[in-house]
Amino acid sequence: MSNLQKYKMLIGGEWVDAASGKHFESMNPYTGKAWALIPEGGAEDIDRAVKAAKAAFESGQWSKMTATQRGHLLRKLGDLIAENADALAATEVRDNGKLIAEMGLQLRYTPQWYYYFGGLADKIEGSVIPIDKPEHFNFTRHEPLGVIAAITPWNSPLMLAGWKLAPALAAGNTVVLKPSEFTSASSLEFGRLFEKAGFPPGVVNIVTGFGRDAGAALTSHPDVAKITFTGGPETGRLVYATGAKLLKKVSLELGGKSPNIVFDDCIIDNAVKGAISGIFAATGQTCIAGSRLLVQRSIHDEFVDKLVAFAKTAKMGDPMLPDTQVGPVTTLQQHDKILGYIDIAKGEGAECLLGGAKATRPECGSGWFVEPTIFAGVNNRMRIAQEEVFGPVLSIIPFEDEEEAIHLGNDVAFGLAAGIWTQSIRRALTVSEKIRAGSVWVNTYRAVSYMSPFGGYKDSGVGRENGQDAIREYMQTKSIWISYATDTPNPFVMR
């Protein structure tokens, strides 16, 4: 225990232990061993953090800043993230087991969110309305909501924190961030940058702990104005119900079961790479994973042969090595869940073409690895085709024509993302219009940007992150009326 790195939480500008004095271990997925101690925050810590955020919002230095000043701080924060990107990425890899190649890329790209929304901060403009009432002037203001509860998942902690923090802060809100209990260390390392950037105390607070304690206390706190949550559908429904009960604003990103649709007029080698990217990149631990591969029957066998051959070349092992392509699963619970879904698929009659078991290669050591797995002979009613596995498990479903592809693509509860592989511009436009998903990629996959809205249809969530749509999620509109009449008419009649 004494050799483990010990962290503190950020509340009101101070680094503190949990009120209970308790800590819990953070595990390294590659070694399967604990490497850090994280404060086990609870309701008392959440209350302190929310009160600090509320004070900063209502009467602190933050409330006195202009939008231009807020934007300057966000851009300064972006610079600091860029300067510390490699160290932050290494912490994330140690905590969640994803590849240093990917996490390094994410952390070097993450500053763009703070630059973009920092630039947008003082460009949020209301309107003068040519109102139909004589001798009245009417205009609107877009104002911040107050204290934002931001809850982030374990797969990309700091990038997804940026999706929430950057627009929330640009809009003038204050934040209490609760990272996943499985990957809290990078968020706490990140917290050190706020003071360096010049943010006033209490503007951003970071409380760690478990969902049942810290998470529940945060979402139900009466002084929280909005909850923004990224995670699983079951927890998302609980968050949504809590928000509805207390009439809080809520935005949710809850994952998916995305179709990656391959038509017979595609460039097959490119589509094979797109299919690999869609499911085995990030070890399948991404909400936009293209876990349902729909392949037109006329090229099915050729495509599957090339896909399996390519997937066999994936290099597994230490995620800290730059040439590793498939790393461990982030948590032991998720590792066991994935293996359980593999057994379910086999029991349902799916044909396992690749993998289908725990990885026992020497290069995987004692970590939580699952072999890249490909199932053929899948029909869309199987659980493996309907439920989010969140791991390196691909289901291949054949289709005859465009109409069936669209039907199969939409025949699932989720609607976060989709891929289309075709050389026909007509087909690209037609199918992308008819697929019910928040992001549709044509001849590419897993592309995201701070400029482009991201979010889901159906069970994949509520609201949008990124782009100009995102900042509206953290604001409310006020209508202001000014009469310049010289005489007030009948007060018993509505104007």
C-alpha positions as CSV (number, residue, x, y, z in Angstrom):
1,M,0.0,0.0,0.0
2,S,2.8,2.4,0.9
3,N,4.3,2.1,-2.6
4,L,1.2,3.2,-4.3
5,Q,0.8,6.7,-5.6
6,K,-1.7,8.5,-3.4
7,Y,-4.0,11.2,-4.8
8,K,-6.2,13.9,-3.3
9,M,-9.4,15.6,-4.6
10,L,-9.8,19.2,-5.8
11,I,-12.5,21.1,-3.9
12,G,-12.7,24.9,-3.7
13,G,-9.2,25.3,-5.0
14,E,-7.7,23.0,-2.3
15,W,-6.3,19.4,-2.6
16,V,-8.1,17.4,0.1
17,D,-8.7,13.8,1.2
18,A,-12.2,12.4,1.3
19,A,-14.1,13.4,4.5
20,S,-14.2,9.7,5.4
21,G,-10.4,9.4,5.0
22,K,-11.0,6.3,2.8
23,H,-9.2,5.4,-0.4
24,F,-9.6,2.7,-3.0
25,E,-7.1,1.1,-5.3
26,S,-6.8,1.9,-9.0
27,M,-5.8,-1.1,-11.1
28,N,-3.4,-1.3,-14.0
29,P,-5.2,-3.4,-16.6
30,Y,-2.0,-4.6,-18.2
31,T,-0.5,-5.9,-15.0
32,G,-3.7,-6.6,-13.1
33,K,-2.2,-4.9,-10.1
34,A,-3.0,-1.8,-8.1
35,W,-0.8,1.2,-8.8
36,A,-2.6,4.2,-7.1
37,L,-4.8,5.1,-4.2
38,I,-7.9,7.3,-5.0
39,P,-9.9,9.2,-2.4
40,E,-13.3,7.6,-1.8
41,G,-15.5,10.6,-1.9
42,G,-19.1,10.6,-0.7
43,A,-22.1,12.8,-0.1
44,E,-20.2,15.2,2.3
45,D,-17.5,15.8,-0.2
46,I,-20.0,16.3,-3.0
47,D,-21.8,18.9,-0.9
48,R,-18.6,20.8,-0.3
49,A,-17.7,20.7,-4.0
50,V,-21.2,21.9,-5.1
51,K,-21.2,24.7,-2.6
52,A,-17.8,25.8,-3.7
53,A,-18.9,25.8,-7.3
54,K,-22.1,27.6,-6.5
55,A,-20.2,30.3,-4.6
56,A,-17.8,30.8,-7.5
57,F,-20.7,31.1,-9.9
58,E,-22.8,33.5,-7.8
59,S,-20.4,35.8,-6.1
60,G,-16.8,34.7,-6.8
61,Q,-14.2,36.0,-9.2
62,W,-15.7,33.8,-12.0
63,S,-19.0,35.6,-11.9
64,K,-17.3,38.9,-12.3
65,M,-15.3,37.9,-15.4
66,T,-16.2,38.9,-18.9
67,A,-16.7,36.3,-21.5
68,T,-13.5,37.4,-23.1
69,Q,-11.6,36.8,-19.9
70,R,-13.1,33.3,-19.6
71,G,-12.1,32.5,-23.1
72,H,-8.5,33.6,-22.4
73,L,-8.4,31.2,-19.4
74,L,-9.7,28.3,-21.6
75,R,-7.1,28.9,-24.2
76,K,-4.4,29.1,-21.5
77,L,-5.7,25.7,-20.2
78,G,-5.4,24.3,-23.7
79,D,-1.8,25.4,-23.9
80,L,-1.1,23.6,-20.6
81,I,-2.7,20.4,-21.7
82,A,-0.6,20.5,-24.8
83,E,2.6,21.0,-22.7
84,N,1.6,18.0,-20.4
85,A,0.0,15.8,-23.1
86,D,2.6,13.0,-22.9
87,A,2.5,12.7,-19.1
88,L,-1.3,12.8,-19.0
89,A,-1.5,10.2,-21.7
90,A,0.9,7.9,-19.8
91,T,-1.3,8.2,-16.7
92,E,-4.4,7.3,-18.7
93,V,-2.7,4.2,-20.2
94,R,-1.6,3.1,-16.7
95,D,-5.2,3.6,-15.5
96,N,-7.3,2.3,-18.4
97,G,-5.0,0.1,-20.5
98,K,-5.6,1.8,-23.8
99,L,-2.8,2.3,-26.3
100,I,-0.2,5.0,-25.7
101,A,-0.4,5.6,-29.5
102,E,-4.1,6.4,-29.2
103,M,-4.1,8.2,-25.8
104,G,-1.2,10.3,-26.9
105,L,-3.0,11.3,-30.0
106,Q,-6.2,12.1,-28.0
107,L,-4.3,14.3,-25.4
108,R,-2.5,16.2,-28.1
109,Y,-5.8,16.8,-29.8
110,T,-7.8,17.6,-26.6
111,P,-6.5,21.3,-26.4
112,Q,-8.5,22.1,-29.5
113,W,-11.7,21.8,-27.5
114,Y,-10.5,24.5,-25.1
115,Y,-9.2,26.7,-28.0
116,Y,-12.5,26.4,-29.9
117,F,-14.8,27.0,-27.0
118,G,-12.5,29.6,-25.6
119,G,-12.8,31.5,-28.9
120,L,-16.6,31.0,-28.8
121,A,-17.1,32.3,-25.3
122,D,-17.5,36.0,-26.3
123,K,-19.4,35.3,-29.5
124,I,-22.6,34.1,-27.9
125,E,-25.1,36.7,-29.0
126,G,-28.7,37.4,-28.2
127,S,-31.3,38.9,-30.6
128,V,-33.2,42.1,-30.9
129,I,-36.8,41.0,-31.8
130,P,-38.9,43.2,-34.0
131,I,-41.7,42.7,-31.5
132,D,-45.4,43.2,-32.5
133,K,-46.2,45.4,-29.4
134,P,-46.0,49.1,-29.9
135,E,-43.7,51.2,-27.8
136,H,-41.8,48.1,-26.5
137,F,-38.2,47.0,-27.0
138,N,-37.5,43.3,-26.7
139,F,-34.2,41.4,-26.8
140,T,-32.8,38.1,-25.6
141,R,-29.7,37.1,-23.6
142,H,-28.2,33.6,-23.4
143,E,-27.1,33.0,-19.8
144,P,-25.2,30.2,-18.0
145,L,-27.2,27.6,-16.0
146,G,-25.1,27.5,-12.8
147,V,-23.4,24.4,-11.3
148,I,-22.9,21.6,-13.8
149,A,-22.4,18.0,-12.7
150,A,-20.2,16.3,-15.2
151,I,-19.8,12.5,-15.0
152,T,-17.2,10.9,-17.3
153,P,-16.5,7.2,-18.3
154,W,-13.4,5.1,-18.1
155,N,-12.6,4.7,-21.8
156,S,-11.3,8.2,-22.7
157,P,-11.5,10.2,-19.4
158,L,-9.8,13.5,-20.4
159,M,-10.9,13.8,-23.9
160,L,-14.6,13.3,-22.9
161,A,-14.1,15.6,-19.9
162,G,-13.1,18.2,-22.4
163,W,-16.3,17.7,-24.4
164,K,-18.2,18.7,-21.2
165,L,-15.9,21.2,-19.5
166,A,-14.9,23.4,-22.4
167,P,-18.5,24.4,-23.5
168,A,-19.7,24.5,-19.9
169,L,-17.0,26.9,-18.8
170,A,-17.1,29.0,-21.9
171,A,-20.8,29.5,-21.3
172,G,-20.0,30.8,-17.7
173,N,-21.0,27.8,-15.6
174,T,-19.0,26.2,-12.8
175,V,-18.4,22.4,-12.7
176,V,-18.1,19.5,-10.3
177,L,-16.4,16.7,-12.3
178,K,-16.9,13.0,-11.1
179,P,-14.7,10.7,-13.2
180,S,-15.2,6.9,-13.3
181,E,-13.9,5.1,-10.2
182,F,-11.9,2.9,-12.6
183,T,-9.9,5.8,-14.2
184,S,-9.8,8.7,-11.8
185,A,-6.0,9.4,-11.7
186,S,-5.7,11.3,-15.0
187,S,-8.6,13.6,-14.0
188,L,-6.8,14.5,-10.8
189,E,-3.5,15.1,-12.6
190,F,-5.5,17.3,-15.0
191,G,-6.9,19.2,-12.1
192,R,-3.5,20.7,-11.3
193,L,-3.6,22.7,-14.5
194,F,-6.6,24.8,-13.6
195,E,-4.7,26.8,-10.9
196,K,-1.7,27.2,-13.3
197,A,-4.0,28.5,-16.0
198,G,-5.4,31.1,-13.5
199,F,-8.9,29.7,-12.9
200,P,-10.4,31.0,-9.6
201,P,-11.0,28.5,-6.8
202,G,-14.2,26.6,-7.0
203,V,-14.8,27.0,-10.8
204,V,-13.8,23.4,-11.4
205,N,-14.0,20.8,-8.6
206,I,-13.0,17.1,-8.9
207,V,-14.5,14.5,-6.6
208,T,-13.7,10.9,-6.9
209,G,-15.6,7.9,-5.6
210,F,-18.2,5.3,-6.5
211,G,-21.4,5.9,-8.4
212,R,-23.6,4.7,-5.6
213,D,-22.2,7.3,-3.2
214,A,-20.5,10.2,-4.9
215,G,-22.4,9.9,-8.2
216,A,-25.8,9.6,-6.6
217,A,-25.1,12.5,-4.3
218,L,-24.0,14.7,-7.2
219,T,-26.9,14.0,-9.5
220,S,-29.5,14.5,-6.7
221,H,-27.9,17.6,-5.2
222,P,-30.5,20.5,-5.2
223,D,-27.9,23.1,-6.2
224,V,-26.9,21.3,-9.4
225,A,-28.5,22.9,-12.4
226,K,-27.6,20.4,-15.1
227,I,-26.2,16.9,-15.3
228,T,-24.1,15.8,-18.2
229,F,-23.3,12.0,-18.3
230,T,-21.4,9.6,-20.5
231,G,-21.7,6.0,-19.7
232,G,-23.9,2.9,-19.9
233,P,-27.6,2.9,-20.7
234,E,-28.7,1.5,-17.3
235,T,-26.9,4.1,-15.3
236,G,-28.0,6.7,-17.8
237,R,-31.7,5.9,-17.2
238,L,-31.1,6.3,-13.4
239,V,-29.4,9.7,-14.0
240,Y,-32.2,10.8,-16.3
241,A,-34.9,9.8,-13.8
242,T,-33.1,11.7,-11.1
243,G,-32.8,14.8,-13.2
244,A,-36.5,14.6,-14.2
245,K,-37.6,14.2,-10.6
246,L,-35.7,17.4,-9.7
247,L,-36.4,19.2,-13.0
248,K,-32.7,19.5,-13.8
249,K,-31.5,19.8,-17.4
250,V,-29.8,16.5,-18.5
251,S,-27.7,15.5,-21.4
252,L,-26.7,11.8,-21.9
253,E,-24.4,9.9,-24.2
254,L,-25.1,6.2,-23.6
255,G,-23.3,4.1,-26.1
256,G,-24.4,2.2,-29.2
257,K,-24.6,-0.9,-31.4
258,S,-23.5,0.8,-34.5
259,P,-23.8,-0.7,-38.0
260,N,-20.8,-0.6,-40.3
261,I,-22.4,-1.2,-43.7
262,V,-20.3,-2.6,-46.6
263,F,-21.8,-2.4,-50.1
264,D,-20.5,-4.4,-53.0
265,D,-19.3,-1.3,-54.9
266,C,-16.9,-0.3,-52.1
267,I,-13.1,-0.4,-52.3
268,I,-12.8,-3.6,-50.4
269,D,-9.3,-3.1,-48.9
270,N,-10.4,0.3,-47.5
271,A,-13.6,-1.2,-46.1
272,V,-11.7,-4.0,-44.4
273,K,-9.5,-1.4,-42.7
274,G,-12.6,0.5,-41.7
275,A,-14.2,-2.5,-40.2
276,I,-11.0,-3.2,-38.2
277,S,-10.9,0.4,-37.0
278,G,-14.5,0.3,-36.1
279,I,-14.2,-2.6,-33.6
280,F,-10.6,-3.5,-32.7
281,A,-9.2,0.0,-32.2
282,A,-9.4,0.9,-28.6
283,T,-10.0,-2.8,-27.9
284,G,-13.7,-2.2,-28.9
285,Q,-14.1,0.0,-25.8
286,T,-15.7,2.9,-27.5
287,C,-19.3,4.0,-27.7
288,I,-19.1,4.3,-31.4
289,A,-17.7,0.8,-32.0
290,G,-18.9,-0.6,-35.4
291,S,-19.8,-3.9,-33.7
292,R,-22.4,-4.9,-36.3
293,L,-20.7,-5.4,-39.7
294,L,-23.4,-5.6,-42.4
295,V,-21.9,-7.0,-45.6
296,Q,-23.7,-7.3,-48.9
297,R,-24.1,-10.9,-49.7
298,S,-22.5,-10.7,-53.2
299,I,-19.1,-9.9,-51.7
300,H,-19.6,-11.5,-48.3
301,D,-17.2,-14.4,-48.5
302,E,-14.4,-12.5,-50.2
303,F,-14.7,-9.7,-47.7
304,V,-14.8,-11.9,-44.6
305,D,-11.7,-13.8,-45.8
306,K,-9.7,-10.6,-46.1
307,L,-11.1,-9.3,-42.8
308,V,-10.1,-12.3,-40.8
309,A,-6.7,-12.4,-42.4
310,F,-6.1,-8.8,-41.5
311,A,-7.4,-9.2,-38.0
312,K,-5.0,-12.1,-37.4
313,T,-2.1,-9.7,-37.8
314,A,-3.1,-7.4,-34.9
315,K,-0.3,-7.1,-32.3
316,M,-1.4,-7.5,-28.7
317,G,0.6,-6.6,-25.6
318,D,1.9,-3.8,-23.5
319,P,-0.2,-0.7,-24.2
320,M,2.8,1.5,-23.4
321,L,4.7,0.2,-26.5
322,P,4.0,2.4,-29.5
323,D,3.6,-0.5,-31.9
324,T,1.0,-2.4,-29.8
325,Q,-2.4,-2.5,-31.6
326,V,-4.7,-4.2,-29.2
327,G,-4.4,-3.7,-25.5
328,P,-6.2,-5.0,-22.4
329,V,-9.8,-4.5,-21.3
330,T,-9.9,-1.6,-18.8
331,T,-11.7,-3.5,-16.0
332,L,-11.8,-7.0,-14.8
333,Q,-15.6,-6.8,-14.6
334,Q,-15.8,-5.7,-18.3
335,H,-13.3,-8.5,-19.2
336,D,-15.5,-11.1,-17.7
337,K,-18.6,-9.5,-19.3
338,I,-17.1,-9.7,-22.8
339,L,-16.2,-13.4,-22.3
340,G,-19.8,-14.0,-21.2
341,Y,-21.1,-12.4,-24.4
342,I,-18.8,-14.6,-26.4
343,D,-20.3,-17.7,-24.7
344,I,-23.8,-16.3,-25.4
345,A,-23.0,-15.9,-29.1
346,K,-21.6,-19.4,-29.4
347,G,-24.7,-20.7,-27.6
348,E,-27.0,-18.8,-30.0
349,G,-25.3,-20.6,-33.0
350,A,-23.0,-17.9,-34.2
351,E,-19.9,-19.2,-36.0
352,C,-16.6,-18.0,-34.4
353,L,-14.1,-17.3,-37.1
354,L,-11.4,-15.7,-34.9
355,G,-10.6,-15.5,-31.3
356,G,-13.5,-16.3,-28.9
357,A,-11.5,-16.6,-25.7
358,K,-9.3,-14.9,-23.1
359,A,-5.9,-14.0,-24.6
360,T,-3.1,-16.1,-23.1
361,R,-0.3,-15.0,-25.3
362,P,3.0,-14.4,-23.5
363,E,3.0,-10.8,-24.5
364,C,-0.3,-10.3,-22.7
365,G,1.2,-11.2,-19.3
366,S,-1.3,-11.3,-16.5
367,G,-3.4,-8.5,-17.9
368,W,-7.1,-8.5,-18.8
369,F,-6.9,-9.4,-22.5
370,V,-9.6,-10.8,-24.8
371,E,-8.6,-12.1,-28.2
372,P,-10.0,-10.1,-31.1
373,T,-13.1,-12.0,-32.0
374,I,-15.2,-12.3,-35.2
375,F,-18.5,-14.1,-35.4
376,A,-20.2,-14.9,-38.7
377,G,-23.6,-16.4,-39.3
378,V,-25.2,-13.8,-37.0
379,N,-28.8,-12.8,-37.4
380,N,-30.1,-9.5,-36.1
381,R,-32.2,-11.1,-33.4
382,M,-29.2,-12.6,-31.5
383,R,-28.2,-10.8,-28.3
384,I,-24.7,-10.4,-29.7
385,A,-26.3,-8.2,-32.4
386,Q,-28.6,-6.2,-30.2
387,E,-26.7,-5.6,-26.9
388,E,-23.6,-3.5,-26.4
389,V,-20.7,-5.7,-25.6
390,F,-18.1,-2.9,-25.3
391,G,-15.2,-5.1,-26.3
392,P,-13.3,-6.5,-29.3
393,V,-16.2,-8.7,-30.6
394,L,-17.5,-8.3,-34.1
395,S,-20.8,-9.7,-35.5
396,I,-21.1,-10.1,-39.3
397,I,-24.6,-9.9,-40.7
398,P,-25.2,-10.4,-44.5
399,F,-27.7,-8.4,-46.4
400,E,-29.1,-8.6,-50.0
401,D,-29.8,-5.0,-51.0
402,E,-29.9,-1.4,-49.9
403,E,-33.4,-1.6,-48.5
404,E,-32.5,-4.6,-46.2
405,A,-29.2,-2.8,-45.2
406,I,-31.2,0.2,-44.0
407,H,-33.7,-2.0,-42.2
408,L,-31.0,-4.0,-40.4
409,G,-29.0,-0.9,-39.6
410,N,-32.0,0.7,-37.8
411,D,-33.4,-2.5,-36.3
412,V,-31.7,-1.9,-32.9
413,A,-32.5,0.2,-29.8
414,F,-29.4,2.4,-30.2
415,G,-28.6,5.1,-32.7
416,L,-25.2,6.7,-32.0
417,A,-23.2,6.1,-35.1
418,A,-23.0,4.2,-38.4
419,G,-20.6,3.6,-41.3
420,I,-21.3,3.3,-45.0
421,W,-18.8,1.9,-47.5
422,T,-19.7,2.7,-51.1
423,Q,-18.4,4.5,-54.2
424,S,-21.9,5.8,-55.1
425,I,-22.7,9.3,-54.1
426,R,-26.4,8.6,-54.5
427,R,-26.2,5.6,-52.2
428,A,-24.0,7.6,-49.7
429,L,-26.6,10.4,-49.5
430,T,-29.7,8.1,-49.5
431,V,-28.5,5.6,-46.9
432,S,-27.0,8.3,-44.6
433,E,-30.3,10.1,-44.6
434,K,-32.3,7.0,-43.7
435,I,-30.0,5.6,-41.0
436,R,-31.2,6.8,-37.6
437,A,-27.9,7.7,-36.0
438,G,-26.3,10.9,-34.7
439,S,-23.1,10.4,-36.7
440,V,-22.8,8.7,-40.1
441,W,-19.4,8.2,-41.7
442,V,-19.0,7.4,-45.4
443,N,-15.8,5.6,-46.4
444,T,-14.2,6.4,-43.0
445,Y,-14.9,5.5,-39.4
446,R,-14.3,7.0,-35.8
447,A,-13.7,10.5,-37.0
448,V,-14.7,13.2,-34.4
449,S,-14.0,16.9,-34.1
450,Y,-14.6,19.7,-31.6
451,M,-16.4,21.4,-34.5
452,S,-19.0,18.8,-35.3
453,P,-22.0,17.9,-33.1
454,F,-21.9,14.4,-31.5
455,G,-24.8,12.6,-29.9
456,G,-27.3,9.8,-30.3
457,Y,-30.8,8.9,-31.4
458,K,-33.1,6.6,-29.5
459,D,-31.4,4.8,-26.5
460,S,-28.0,6.3,-27.4
461,G,-28.8,9.5,-25.5
462,V,-30.2,13.0,-25.3
463,G,-28.5,16.2,-26.3
464,R,-25.3,17.0,-28.3
465,E,-21.7,17.6,-27.5
466,N,-19.1,19.4,-29.6
467,G,-19.7,22.2,-32.2
468,Q,-21.8,25.3,-31.6
469,D,-24.7,23.0,-30.6
470,A,-22.9,22.1,-27.5
471,I,-22.6,25.5,-25.9
472,R,-26.4,25.9,-26.1
473,E,-26.7,22.8,-23.9
474,Y,-25.2,24.8,-21.0
475,M,-27.2,28.0,-21.4
476,Q,-30.7,29.3,-21.0
477,T,-32.5,32.1,-22.9
478,K,-33.9,35.1,-21.2
479,S,-36.3,37.5,-22.9
480,I,-36.1,41.1,-21.8
481,W,-39.0,43.6,-22.4
482,I,-38.6,47.4,-22.1
483,S,-41.5,49.7,-22.4
484,Y,-40.9,53.3,-23.6
485,A,-44.6,54.3,-23.6
486,T,-45.5,57.6,-22.0
487,D,-48.8,56.3,-20.7
488,T,-49.6,52.9,-19.1
489,P,-52.8,51.4,-20.5
490,N,-55.5,49.4,-18.7
491,P,-53.5,47.3,-16.1
492,F,-56.2,44.6,-16.1
493,V,-55.6,43.6,-19.7
494,M,-52.6,41.7,-21.0
495,R,-50.3,43.8,-23.2
